[in-house]
Amino acid sequence: MARYKPTISYRLKEIPIKQIKIWKEAQARKLDREGISELAKSIKTEGLLNPPLVQKQDKNTYLLMSGQRRLAAMKRLGAKKIPVHLLSKKTEYDLENAKAASVVENIHRNDMNHKEIAEACKFLTEQVGKSAAAKSMGMSLSTLNKYLGFAGVPDKLKLLVPSLVSRDEITRLYFIVPNVAKAEKIVQRISSLESALRKKYLIALSQSPKSSHLKLLKRAKSLRIKQNISFKLSKTNAKKLASESNKKEILPDELASKIISDYLKRKKRK
């Protein structure tokens, strides 16, 4: 059996609380006062069992990697110094990974509301991409996309609403094409189309994201009104469908629709 090797290394060190720096976005995060108060009581009774993780920034400054709530609780107790896990130079994070580590820690709290989770999903997706964000947070890609919704759309694309496309259209477009520059070009091409045709265009795009604009437009015009059909899959096939949809970063029902559509096309050619 291979010996386990930790991905990070650190040492325990006591440092002045005032030397710990919290990155800008984390400073703006609203901490639950009641929860911090309860945590402070627990620390006072049992001690700080899990010290915050920090890394050295300069001679007298340490950057907080994770443990913002524990740090806040220690401040509430009036502590001047705090024991921390100081990362070794070999396993130091860059700033963006430090932010991601902090977000992942917070998202596993049981008391996070829907808005907080959505904001965390948005931040992580921007830092590491959808697949890595979903994996880090222990949720499926489809669940991540539900949390993202319009909140997960970059501000540059939100500016195109409602003058060029609707809120729902830009949300769906960014889900299909998670690239701002490419999404902007598509918006410019479809903004003059009628609403019903834009909807069909996005359906065609989800089924064939690499097709040219002319091919997608032709396909959109030929699309009929979608019919909802339900069918049952075995557990094995359901898992396979979920796995493949995660790889392709589309929803399972969209992948199933594409598979059936491709199959019927092949049958038609015979």
Beta strands, then each sheet from edge to edge (+ up, - down):
strand 1: 10-16
strand 2: 20-21
strand 3: 53-58
strand 4: 61-66
strand 5: 81-87
sheet 1: 1+ 5- 3- 4+ 2+
end
